[in-house]
Amino acid sequence: MTHESAGIGAHYQEATKYARGRPIAHEPAWATPPPTYKVYAEYLQVVELPEPDTDGGNGLWGLLSRRRSRREFSEQPLSMAELSQLLWAIQGVTAEQEGFEFRTAASAGALYPNETYLVAQRVEGMMEGIYHYMVRERSLGMLAEGDFSTHLAEACLGQQWIARAGAVFVWGAVVARCAWKYQNRAYRYLYLDAGHLGAQLQLASEALGLASCNVGAFLDDEVAQLIGLDGHSEVVVYLTAVGHPATTG
Ligand SMILES: Cc1cc2nc3c(=O)[nH]c(=O)nc-3n(C[C@H](O)[C@H](O)[C@H](O)COP(=O)(O)O)c2cc1C
């Protein structure tokens, strides 16, 4: 099997792409959604649990309590320190052991298939543009200069709030980096890995008092093209928009 084009994983990836001219989704039966909770008619025993702590845990319980998807951003730009902290929170190298450079987020087989791209829309001291995060160097390399906010929002099925974020993190998975070991199963791991990145980015944003929202609804090839990816050997899997929250009241 060649990783990029053959196999059920690549086929699934292709067949589930959102694309212009392809119906986005069937109309769900809104009146009859499946139940959110599973209920057994009977349990052998029910164990009541004590109330969780929502305050301690070195601040983590509070962050988890407050985490919410926030889509309203103020004009305040992200600072370089905030951006740096967010990037560290998702892909910071925290240990070197047995030939691996382990990072802040878990990855199947420590293969780290996801590359981080940043669409900088309002970041202090940075020109608007598209950047690639160099994990080892801890620096951002510019790939394209300009205001891509409208273009990106349009490629995310017209979700205009995305254009008002300070920066949008885009994860592109290098399929072969994971399929080399896991073959078709790699496609599961690309997404699971990206889920970890999105979750950690949201918690880190919360810790910095920033607003964030993950994005899974996008036209795959249009976002890939914007970033400069071929959309096959490296596929866009997930995005998260981050910015200073709009002040309420
Ligand atoms: C995989 C995934 C994809 C998502 N895609 C979008 C999206 O495209 N647009 C959006 O506005 N929110 C998106 N969300 C945010 C969800 O709508 C949100 O997490 C959900 O409503 C629960 O709200 P909460 O995150 O505030 O707890 C996504 C979340 C996840 C986990």
The ligand as a Gaussian input file, in Angstrom:
#p B3LYP/6-31G(d) Opt

LIG

0 1
 C      -14.488000      18.401000      16.185000
 C      -15.168000      19.723000      16.433000
 C      -15.520000      20.513000      15.370000
 C      -16.145000      21.741000      15.593000
 N      -16.423000      22.549000      14.526000
 C      -16.989000      23.736000      14.728000
 C      -17.226000      24.613000      13.636000
 O      -16.887000      24.340000      12.490000
 N      -17.814000      25.798000      13.907000
 C      -18.164000      26.183000      15.167000
 O      -18.684000      27.288000      15.329000
 N      -17.938000      25.380000      16.227000
 C      -17.347000      24.181000      16.048000
 N      -17.078000      23.362000      17.123000
 C      -17.434000      23.795000      18.486000
 C      -18.666000      23.030000      18.999000
 O      -19.812000      23.570000      18.404000
 C      -18.723000      23.162000      20.535000
 O      -17.610000      22.503000      21.089000
 C      -20.000000      22.559000      21.102000
 O      -21.115000      23.319000      20.743000
 C      -19.933000      22.467000      22.620000
 O      -19.781000      23.762000      23.188000
 P      -18.546000      24.140000      24.113000
 O      -17.285000      23.846000      23.347000
 O      -18.707000      25.598000      24.401000
 O      -18.619000      23.316000      25.350000
 C      -16.430000      22.164000      16.920000
 C      -16.042000      21.364000      17.989000
 C      -15.404000      20.177000      17.760000
 C      -14.966000      19.356000      18.940000

